[in-house]
Amino acid sequence: LLMVHNERYVNLIFRLAEERKPYDIETPVSPEILEAALLVVGGSITCGKAVFEGKAKRAISLGGGYHHAGRNYGGGFCLFNDVAVLVEYLRCNYDVNRFLILDYDVHFGNGTSDIYYRDPSVLYISLHQDPRTLYPGTGFVWQVGEDAGEGYNVNVPLPPGTGDDTYLYALEKVFVPLAEEFQPDIVIANGGSDAHFADMLGDLGLTVNGFFRLSRLIRETSNKVCDGKFILIPGSGYNPKVLPFCWYALVAGAIGLEEINVKEPYTPPVEPAFCRKKVEETVAELKGLLKKKWKCFR
């Protein structure tokens, strides 16, 4: 934990757990919650060890992706950032120097972004709902990193209602070319099911099949750029009627299934007409901001 988090913050969380006091209104803490958080961190590390000790090229850590936790703060249900701990564990214990984190959660991963905002060894790409409409209220297209890390923090805010085809358009136009140019040693993808159209905390419009297509594209891209090394960390989702289907779709795409046969538990909505145009404009704006750094955007 101390490879990422401030010691004072870690001690605070352990004390709050003993006292069963919340960190904030959205982040309860108890011995049971602390144990679960530590298990999640351990699970993500175990996946990293499996990949870089040759036991697997792809690994899946269910329940993680605590991307709202920064070095000295938590929030949004997140105590410790297992994604960042995984990165630092791999950096310290294996010959891993270039990391691509793709965050497909409906919420922007402010903690992960803050941790690596000045670090050019970590390319952080996030597709999330427009931060003007959703927690944590950051993750704008112009937030591209600072100092040596400028250009390595890539945000694609999406309007509420964005559906499968428009979402995949953004992935193909941003994630794929950046991954091909950056040539990471590993791709780490975290999120869950909260970008589904029926999720109770978000307003994006993905379907179960959309999650399958998303995960399949990540796998195919990792095959091209880092010999298939890919860790999937699905953890979010706030509608129990759709979460298992979405997580199944994510896992199916990651392990290489060619298709899935899952019936949506709800009728998918029609994507609002303005979404595609807005996302195309956002991608164009992003390319303009990053073209000095990335040849693929020139």
BAFIZA-457991 format. One record per residue (C-alpha): y, x, z; residue number from 1. Coordinates in Angstrom, 1 decimal, decimal comma, padded with zeros to 4 digits. Layout:
BEGIN
v->Y | u->X | w->Z | resi->NUM
...
//
This chain:
BEGIN
v->000,0 | u->000,0 | w->000,0 | resi->1
v->002,4 | u->002,8 | w->000,9 | resi->2
v->002,2 | u->004,2 | w->-002,7 | resi->3
v->004,3 | u->001,2 | w->-003,6 | resi->4
v->005,8 | u->-000,5 | w->-000,5 | resi->5
v->008,2 | u->000,7 | w->002,1 | resi->6
v->006,4 | u->001,4 | w->005,4 | resi->7
v->008,9 | u->-000,7 | w->007,4 | resi->8
v->008,1 | u->-003,7 | w->005,1 | resi->9
v->004,4 | u->-003,2 | w->005,4 | resi->10
v->004,6 | u->-003,1 | w->009,2 | resi->11
v->006,8 | u->-006,2 | w->009,1 | resi->12
v->004,1 | u->-008,2 | w->007,2 | resi->13
v->001,4 | u->-007,1 | w->009,6 | resi->14
v->003,5 | u->-008,1 | w->012,6 | resi->15
v->004,3 | u->-011,5 | w->011,0 | resi->16
v->000,6 | u->-012,0 | w->010,4 | resi->17
v->-000,2 | u->-011,4 | w->014,1 | resi->18
v->002,6 | u->-013,9 | w->015,1 | resi->19
v->001,8 | u->-016,4 | w->012,3 | resi->20
v->005,4 | u->-016,4 | w->011,2 | resi->21
v->006,5 | u->-016,9 | w->007,6 | resi->22
v->008,2 | u->-014,2 | w->005,6 | resi->23
v->010,5 | u->-016,9 | w->004,1 | resi->24
v->010,3 | u->-020,6 | w->003,4 | resi->25
v->008,0 | u->-020,0 | w->000,4 | resi->26
v->005,9 | u->-017,2 | w->001,8 | resi->27
v->003,7 | u->-018,0 | w->004,8 | resi->28
v->002,0 | u->-015,2 | w->006,7 | resi->29
v->-001,1 | u->-015,4 | w->008,9 | resi->30
v->-004,1 | u->-013,1 | w->009,6 | resi->31
v->-006,1 | u->-015,1 | w->007,0 | resi->32
v->-003,4 | u->-014,8 | w->004,4 | resi->33
v->-003,0 | u->-011,1 | w->005,1 | resi->34
v->-006,7 | u->-010,6 | w->004,7 | resi->35
v->-006,7 | u->-012,4 | w->001,4 | resi->36
v->-003,7 | u->-010,3 | w->000,2 | resi->37
v->-005,5 | u->-007,1 | w->001,1 | resi->38
v->-008,7 | u->-008,3 | w->-000,7 | resi->39
v->-006,6 | u->-009,0 | w->-003,8 | resi->40
v->-005,2 | u->-005,5 | w->-003,8 | resi->41
v->-008,6 | u->-004,1 | w->-003,3 | resi->42
v->-010,0 | u->-006,2 | w->-006,1 | resi->43
v->-007,4 | u->-004,9 | w->-008,6 | resi->44
v->-008,1 | u->-001,3 | w->-007,5 | resi->45
v->-011,8 | u->-001,9 | w->-007,9 | resi->46
v->-011,2 | u->-003,0 | w->-011,5 | resi->47
v->-009,2 | u->000,1 | w->-012,2 | resi->48
v->-011,9 | u->002,3 | w->-010,9 | resi->49
v->-014,5 | u->000,5 | w->-013,0 | resi->50
v->-012,5 | u->001,1 | w->-016,1 | resi->51
v->-011,7 | u->004,7 | w->-015,6 | resi->52
v->-015,1 | u->005,7 | w->-014,2 | resi->53
v->-016,7 | u->004,4 | w->-017,4 | resi->54
v->-018,5 | u->001,4 | w->-015,9 | resi->55
v->-016,5 | u->-001,0 | w->-018,1 | resi->56
v->-013,8 | u->-001,1 | w->-020,7 | resi->57
v->-012,5 | u->-004,4 | w->-019,5 | resi->58
v->-012,3 | u->-005,8 | w->-016,0 | resi->59
v->-011,1 | u->-009,0 | w->-014,4 | resi->60
v->-009,5 | u->-009,4 | w->-010,9 | resi->61
v->-009,3 | u->-013,0 | w->-010,0 | resi->62
v->-006,6 | u->-014,2 | w->-007,7 | resi->63
v->-004,1 | u->-011,4 | w->-008,0 | resi->64
v->-000,9 | u->-010,8 | w->-009,8 | resi->65
v->001,5 | u->-010,9 | w->-006,8 | resi->66
v->004,4 | u->-009,9 | w->-009,0 | resi->67
v->007,3 | u->-011,2 | w->-006,8 | resi->68
v->006,7 | u->-008,5 | w->-004,2 | resi->69
v->009,0 | u->-005,5 | w->-004,5 | resi->70
v->009,0 | u->-002,2 | w->-002,7 | resi->71
v->010,7 | u->-003,6 | w->000,4 | resi->72
v->010,5 | u->-007,4 | w->000,0 | resi->73
v->008,1 | u->-010,2 | w->-000,6 | resi->74
v->008,6 | u->-013,8 | w->-001,8 | resi->75
v->007,2 | u->-016,5 | w->-004,0 | resi->76
v->003,8 | u->-016,5 | w->-002,2 | resi->77
v->003,5 | u->-012,8 | w->-002,7 | resi->78
v->003,2 | u->-010,2 | w->000,1 | resi->79
v->001,9 | u->-007,0 | w->-001,7 | resi->80
v->002,2 | u->-006,2 | w->-005,4 | resi->81
v->-001,4 | u->-005,5 | w->-006,4 | resi->82
v->-000,4 | u->-004,8 | w->-010,0 | resi->83
v->001,9 | u->-002,0 | w->-008,9 | resi->84
v->-000,6 | u->-000,7 | w->-006,4 | resi->85
v->-003,2 | u->-000,6 | w->-009,2 | resi->86
v->-000,8 | u->001,4 | w->-011,4 | resi->87
v->000,0 | u->004,0 | w->-008,7 | resi->88
v->-003,7 | u->004,3 | w->-007,7 | resi->89
v->-004,6 | u->005,0 | w->-011,3 | resi->90
v->-001,7 | u->007,4 | w->-011,7 | resi->91
v->-002,8 | u->009,4 | w->-008,6 | resi->92
v->-006,5 | u->009,4 | w->-009,0 | resi->93
v->-007,2 | u->009,5 | w->-012,8 | resi->94
v->-005,6 | u->011,0 | w->-015,9 | resi->95
v->-003,5 | u->007,9 | w->-016,6 | resi->96
v->000,1 | u->008,3 | w->-017,5 | resi->97
v->001,2 | u->005,4 | w->-019,6 | resi->98
v->000,9 | u->001,8 | w->-018,5 | resi->99
v->001,6 | u->-001,4 | w->-020,3 | resi->100
v->002,0 | u->-004,5 | w->-018,0 | resi->101
v->002,1 | u->-007,8 | w->-019,8 | resi->102
v->003,2 | u->-010,6 | w->-017,4 | resi->103
v->002,4 | u->-014,0 | w->-018,9 | resi->104
v->003,1 | u->-016,0 | w->-015,7 | resi->105
v->005,6 | u->-018,9 | w->-016,1 | resi->106
v->007,8 | u->-017,1 | w->-013,5 | resi->107
v->009,4 | u->-013,8 | w->-014,1 | resi->108
v->007,8 | u->-010,9 | w->-012,1 | resi->109
v->011,0 | u->-009,7 | w->-010,4 | resi->110
v->009,1 | u->-007,5 | w->-008,0 | resi->111
v->007,1 | u->-005,6 | w->-010,7 | resi->112
v->010,3 | u->-005,3 | w->-012,8 | resi->113
v->012,3 | u->-003,9 | w->-009,9 | resi->114
v->009,7 | u->-001,3 | w->-009,0 | resi->115
v->009,5 | u->000,1 | w->-012,5 | resi->116
v->013,1 | u->-000,6 | w->-013,7 | resi->117
v->013,8 | u->003,1 | w->-014,0 | resi->118
v->010,3 | u->004,3 | w->-014,9 | resi->119
v->009,6 | u->005,1 | w->-018,6 | resi->120
v->005,9 | u->005,6 | w->-017,9 | resi->121
v->005,5 | u->001,8 | w->-017,4 | resi->122
v->006,3 | u->-000,6 | w->-020,1 | resi->123
v->006,8 | u->-004,0 | w->-018,5 | resi->124
v->006,8 | u->-007,0 | w->-020,9 | resi->125
v->007,3 | u->-010,5 | w->-019,5 | resi->126
v->007,2 | u->-013,9 | w->-021,2 | resi->127
v->008,4 | u->-016,5 | w->-018,8 | resi->128
v->010,3 | u->-019,7 | w->-018,5 | resi->129
v->014,1 | u->-019,5 | w->-018,9 | resi->130
v->015,3 | u->-018,1 | w->-015,6 | resi->131
v->018,2 | u->-020,5 | w->-015,5 | resi->132
v->015,6 | u->-023,3 | w->-015,0 | resi->133
v->013,0 | u->-021,6 | w->-012,6 | resi->134
v->012,5 | u->-019,3 | w->-009,7 | resi->135
v->013,3 | u->-016,4 | w->-009,2 | resi->136
v->016,4 | u->-016,8 | w->-011,4 | resi->137
v->016,2 | u->-013,4 | w->-013,1 | resi->138
v->014,5 | u->-012,0 | w->-016,1 | resi->139
v->017,2 | u->-012,3 | w->-018,8 | resi->140
v->016,8 | u->-010,7 | w->-022,2 | resi->141
v->019,6 | u->-008,2 | w->-021,4 | resi->142
v->017,8 | u->-006,8 | w->-018,4 | resi->143
v->016,1 | u->-004,0 | w->-020,2 | resi->144
v->015,8 | u->-001,3 | w->-017,6 | resi->145
v->018,1 | u->001,5 | w->-016,4 | resi->146
v->018,4 | u->005,3 | w->-016,7 | resi->147
v->015,2 | u->006,8 | w->-018,0 | resi->148
v->013,6 | u->003,4 | w->-017,9 | resi->149
v->016,1 | u->001,8 | w->-020,2 | resi->150
v->014,2 | u->-000,1 | w->-022,9 | resi->151
v->011,0 | u->-000,3 | w->-020,9 | resi->152
v->011,7 | u->-003,6 | w->-019,2 | resi->153
v->011,3 | u->-006,3 | w->-021,9 | resi->154
v->012,0 | u->-009,9 | w->-021,1 | resi->155
v->011,3 | u->-012,9 | w->-023,4 | resi->156
v->012,7 | u->-016,0 | w->-021,7 | resi->157
v->011,3 | u->-019,2 | w->-023,1 | resi->158
v->012,8 | u->-022,7 | w->-023,1 | resi->159
v->011,0 | u->-025,4 | w->-021,2 | resi->160
v->008,4 | u->-027,1 | w->-023,4 | resi->161
v->007,5 | u->-024,0 | w->-025,4 | resi->162
v->004,0 | u->-024,5 | w->-026,8 | resi->163
v->001,1 | u->-022,5 | w->-028,1 | resi->164
v->002,3 | u->-021,5 | w->-031,6 | resi->165
v->005,8 | u->-020,5 | w->-030,5 | resi->166
v->004,5 | u->-018,6 | w->-027,5 | resi->167
v->002,0 | u->-016,7 | w->-029,7 | resi->168
v->004,8 | u->-016,0 | w->-032,1 | resi->169
v->006,8 | u->-014,3 | w->-029,4 | resi->170
v->003,7 | u->-012,3 | w->-028,3 | resi->171
v->003,0 | u->-011,2 | w->-031,8 | resi->172
v->006,6 | u->-010,2 | w->-032,5 | resi->173
v->007,2 | u->-008,4 | w->-029,2 | resi->174
v->004,1 | u->-007,4 | w->-027,4 | resi->175
v->002,0 | u->-006,2 | w->-030,3 | resi->176
v->004,4 | u->-003,9 | w->-032,0 | resi->177
v->005,6 | u->-002,4 | w->-028,7 | resi->178
v->002,0 | u->-001,8 | w->-027,6 | resi->179
v->001,3 | u->-000,1 | w->-030,9 | resi->180
v->004,3 | u->002,2 | w->-030,6 | resi->181
v->004,0 | u->002,9 | w->-026,9 | resi->182
v->000,3 | u->003,7 | w->-027,0 | resi->183
v->-000,5 | u->003,0 | w->-023,4 | resi->184
v->-003,6 | u->004,4 | w->-021,6 | resi->185
v->-004,3 | u->000,9 | w->-020,3 | resi->186
v->-003,1 | u->-002,7 | w->-020,7 | resi->187
v->-002,8 | u->-004,7 | w->-017,5 | resi->188
v->-002,1 | u->-008,5 | w->-018,0 | resi->189
v->-001,3 | u->-010,7 | w->-015,0 | resi->190
v->-000,5 | u->-014,4 | w->-014,8 | resi->191
v->-002,6 | u->-017,5 | w->-014,5 | resi->192
v->-002,4 | u->-021,1 | w->-015,5 | resi->193
v->001,1 | u->-022,0 | w->-014,5 | resi->194
v->002,4 | u->-021,9 | w->-018,1 | resi->195
v->000,1 | u->-024,8 | w->-018,9 | resi->196
v->002,0 | u->-028,0 | w->-019,8 | resi->197
v->000,5 | u->-029,9 | w->-016,8 | resi->198
v->001,3 | u->-027,3 | w->-014,2 | resi->199
v->003,3 | u->-028,7 | w->-011,2 | resi->200
v->005,6 | u->-025,7 | w->-010,8 | resi->201
v->006,5 | u->-024,8 | w->-014,4 | resi->202
v->007,7 | u->-026,5 | w->-017,6 | resi->203
v->006,2 | u->-024,5 | w->-020,4 | resi->204
v->003,8 | u->-026,2 | w->-022,8 | resi->205
v->000,7 | u->-024,0 | w->-023,2 | resi->206
v->-002,7 | u->-025,7 | w->-023,7 | resi->207
v->-006,1 | u->-024,4 | w->-022,6 | resi->208
v->-006,7 | u->-023,1 | w->-026,1 | resi->209
v->-003,3 | u->-021,4 | w->-026,0 | resi->210
v->-004,5 | u->-019,3 | w->-023,0 | resi->211
v->-007,6 | u->-018,4 | w->-024,9 | resi->212
v->-005,6 | u->-017,3 | w->-027,9 | resi->213
v->-003,2 | u->-015,3 | w->-025,6 | resi->214
v->-006,1 | u->-013,5 | w->-023,9 | resi->215
v->-007,9 | u->-012,8 | w->-027,2 | resi->216
v->-004,7 | u->-011,3 | w->-028,7 | resi->217
v->-004,3 | u->-009,0 | w->-025,6 | resi->218
v->-007,9 | u->-007,9 | w->-026,0 | resi->219
v->-007,6 | u->-007,2 | w->-029,7 | resi->220
v->-004,4 | u->-005,3 | w->-029,2 | resi->221
v->-005,9 | u->-003,2 | w->-026,4 | resi->222
v->-008,8 | u->-002,4 | w->-028,7 | resi->223
v->-006,3 | u->-000,9 | w->-031,2 | resi->224
v->-004,0 | u->001,0 | w->-028,8 | resi->225
v->-006,1 | u->002,2 | w->-025,8 | resi->226
v->-009,8 | u->002,0 | w->-026,7 | resi->227
v->-010,1 | u->-001,4 | w->-025,3 | resi->228
v->-009,0 | u->-000,6 | w->-021,7 | resi->229
v->-007,7 | u->-003,9 | w->-020,4 | resi->230
v->-007,5 | u->-005,4 | w->-016,9 | resi->231
v->-006,9 | u->-009,1 | w->-016,7 | resi->232
v->-005,5 | u->-010,4 | w->-013,4 | resi->233
v->-005,3 | u->-014,3 | w->-013,5 | resi->234
v->-003,9 | u->-015,6 | w->-010,2 | resi->235
v->-001,4 | u->-018,4 | w->-010,5 | resi->236
v->-001,7 | u->-022,1 | w->-011,2 | resi->237
v->-000,6 | u->-025,1 | w->-009,3 | resi->238
v->-002,6 | u->-028,0 | w->-010,8 | resi->239
v->-006,3 | u->-027,9 | w->-009,7 | resi->240
v->-007,3 | u->-030,2 | w->-012,6 | resi->241
v->-006,3 | u->-027,6 | w->-015,2 | resi->242
v->-006,6 | u->-024,3 | w->-013,4 | resi->243
v->-010,4 | u->-023,7 | w->-013,9 | resi->244
v->-010,2 | u->-024,5 | w->-017,6 | resi->245
v->-007,3 | u->-022,2 | w->-018,1 | resi->246
v->-008,8 | u->-019,3 | w->-016,1 | resi->247
v->-012,1 | u->-019,9 | w->-018,1 | resi->248
v->-010,1 | u->-019,6 | w->-021,3 | resi->249
v->-008,4 | u->-016,4 | w->-020,2 | resi->250
v->-011,7 | u->-014,8 | w->-019,2 | resi->251
v->-013,4 | u->-016,0 | w->-022,4 | resi->252
v->-010,7 | u->-014,4 | w->-024,5 | resi->253
v->-010,8 | u->-011,2 | w->-022,5 | resi->254
v->-014,6 | u->-010,7 | w->-022,8 | resi->255
v->-014,6 | u->-011,4 | w->-026,5 | resi->256
v->-015,9 | u->-014,9 | w->-027,1 | resi->257
v->-014,9 | u->-016,1 | w->-030,6 | resi->258
v->-014,2 | u->-019,6 | w->-029,6 | resi->259
v->-014,3 | u->-022,1 | w->-026,7 | resi->260
v->-015,1 | u->-025,8 | w->-026,5 | resi->261
v->-013,0 | u->-027,2 | w->-023,7 | resi->262
v->-011,5 | u->-030,6 | w->-023,6 | resi->263
v->-007,9 | u->-030,8 | w->-022,2 | resi->264
v->-007,8 | u->-032,9 | w->-019,0 | resi->265
v->-004,5 | u->-034,3 | w->-020,2 | resi->266
v->-003,0 | u->-035,2 | w->-023,6 | resi->267
v->-000,8 | u->-032,2 | w->-024,8 | resi->268
v->002,8 | u->-033,0 | w->-025,5 | resi->269
v->004,7 | u->-032,3 | w->-028,7 | resi->270
v->006,8 | u->-029,1 | w->-028,5 | resi->271
v->010,6 | u->-030,0 | w->-028,6 | resi->272
v->012,1 | u->-029,2 | w->-031,9 | resi->273
v->014,6 | u->-026,7 | w->-030,6 | resi->274
v->012,1 | u->-024,4 | w->-029,0 | resi->275
v->011,0 | u->-022,5 | w->-032,0 | resi->276
v->014,5 | u->-021,8 | w->-033,2 | resi->277
v->015,6 | u->-020,7 | w->-029,7 | resi->278
v->012,7 | u->-018,3 | w->-029,3 | resi->279
v->013,3 | u->-016,8 | w->-032,8 | resi->280
v->016,9 | u->-016,2 | w->-031,7 | resi->281
v->015,8 | u->-014,7 | w->-028,4 | resi->282
v->013,4 | u->-012,3 | w->-030,2 | resi->283
v->016,1 | u->-011,3 | w->-032,7 | resi->284
v->018,5 | u->-010,6 | w->-029,8 | resi->285
v->015,9 | u->-008,6 | w->-028,0 | resi->286
v->015,2 | u->-006,5 | w->-031,0 | resi->287
v->018,9 | u->-005,8 | w->-031,4 | resi->288
v->019,1 | u->-004,6 | w->-027,8 | resi->289
v->016,0 | u->-002,4 | w->-028,0 | resi->290
v->016,2 | u->-001,0 | w->-031,6 | resi->291
v->017,7 | u->002,3 | w->-030,4 | resi->292
v->014,7 | u->002,9 | w->-028,3 | resi->293
v->011,9 | u->001,4 | w->-030,4 | resi->294
v->011,3 | u->002,2 | w->-034,0 | resi->295
v->009,3 | u->-001,0 | w->-034,5 | resi->296
v->012,5 | u->-003,1 | w->-033,9 | resi->297
v->014,6 | u->-001,4 | w->-036,5 | resi->298
//
